[in-house]
Structure formats: structure tokens, C-alpha cells
Amino acid sequence: MRYREQKVGTRTFALIINSINELRQSVGIRAITLFSVPKAVKFYSESNFTALSEGMDMYLHPSCEGCIPMYLVLPEIEFDVV
């Protein structure tokens, strides 16, 4: 409970998103997909992730049983053409 009060998950998630955005400058990343535990679906939904209705089941590892596949489409960025 004490981690929730300190927003550790929110801050960690922000660092990950910032790292992905930096990486996008040189690599074509268009979306983020993840498998959420049921308790975290609200957190990811509030961060604009959408639950996938089908298609990701084949990637589920046995340790992810009960997890919900989710995705976030990232806004397009313009690249400098050299």
C-alpha cells in the first residue's frame, strides 16, 4: 500500500513512456502492447490503453494466465529526411 501512496508505478510508467518516445526518434515504434493483470487494467485504461478483444492469446505465457492484452497507439512523429 505504501508504494501506491508514493505513485511509484505512475512515475516508473512515465519513465518507460519517455524512454520509448526517445527511442522512437530512431526506430519505428507505432504502438505499445502489454499484458495487464486484472487489478491494473484501470491504471492502463486511464493512460489511454485499450483492451484487445482478440489476437494476442497466442503470445500469452503461462505466467500471464488471466492477464488482459492491451495496446496504446502512439501519435505519429515526423522524421527529418536526410
C-alpha positions as CSV (number, residue, x, y, z in Angstrom):
1,M,0.0,0.0,0.0
2,R,2.8,2.4,0.7
3,Y,4.1,2.3,-2.9
4,R,0.6,3.2,-4.2
5,E,0.7,6.3,-2.0
6,Q,4.1,7.3,-3.4
7,K,2.9,6.8,-7.0
8,V,5.9,4.6,-7.8
9,G,4.0,2.8,-10.6
10,T,2.9,6.0,-12.2
11,R,6.4,7.5,-12.1
12,T,8.0,4.3,-13.4
13,F,5.4,4.1,-16.2
14,A,6.2,7.8,-17.1
15,L,9.9,7.0,-17.3
16,I,9.2,4.0,-19.6
17,I,7.0,6.1,-21.9
18,N,9.7,8.8,-22.0
19,S,12.3,6.2,-22.9
20,I,10.1,4.8,-25.7
21,N,9.5,8.3,-27.1
22,E,13.3,8.9,-27.2
23,L,13.8,5.6,-28.9
24,R,11.1,6.5,-31.5
25,Q,13.4,9.2,-32.9
26,S,15.5,6.4,-34.5
27,V,13.3,3.3,-34.5
28,G,9.8,2.9,-35.9
29,I,7.7,2.3,-32.9
30,R,4.0,2.8,-33.6
31,A,2.3,1.2,-30.6
32,I,2.9,-0.4,-27.2
33,T,1.3,-3.7,-26.3
34,L,1.3,-5.3,-22.9
35,F,-0.5,-7.9,-20.8
36,S,-2.1,-6.3,-17.7
37,V,-3.0,-8.2,-14.6
38,P,-6.7,-7.6,-13.9
39,K,-6.0,-5.2,-11.0
40,A,-4.0,-2.9,-13.3
41,V,-6.5,-2.6,-16.2
42,K,-7.9,0.6,-14.7
43,F,-4.5,2.2,-14.4
44,Y,-3.6,1.4,-18.0
45,S,-7.1,2.5,-19.3
46,E,-6.5,5.8,-17.5
47,S,-3.3,6.0,-19.5
48,N,-5.2,5.6,-22.8
49,F,-4.5,1.9,-23.3
50,T,-7.3,-0.1,-24.9
51,A,-8.0,-3.8,-24.2
52,L,-7.6,-6.1,-27.2
53,S,-10.6,-8.2,-27.8
54,E,-8.7,-10.9,-29.7
55,G,-5.4,-11.8,-31.5
56,M,-2.9,-11.7,-28.6
57,D,-3.8,-15.0,-26.9
58,M,-1.0,-16.9,-28.8
59,Y,1.6,-14.7,-27.1
60,L,0.4,-15.4,-23.6
61,H,3.0,-17.1,-21.4
62,P,1.6,-19.4,-18.8
63,S,2.6,-16.9,-16.1
64,C,0.2,-14.4,-17.7
65,E,-2.9,-16.5,-17.2
66,G,-5.8,-14.2,-16.5
67,C,-4.0,-11.2,-17.9
68,I,-5.7,-8.8,-20.3
69,P,-3.8,-7.8,-23.5
70,M,-3.8,-4.1,-24.0
71,Y,-2.4,-1.6,-26.5
72,L,-1.7,2.1,-27.0
73,V,-1.3,3.6,-30.4
74,L,1.4,6.3,-30.3
75,P,1.0,9.6,-32.0
76,E,2.8,9.9,-35.3
77,I,6.1,11.8,-35.3
78,E,7.8,13.4,-38.2
79,F,11.3,12.3,-39.1
80,D,13.9,14.5,-40.6
81,V,14.6,13.2,-44.1
82,V,18.4,13.3,-44.9
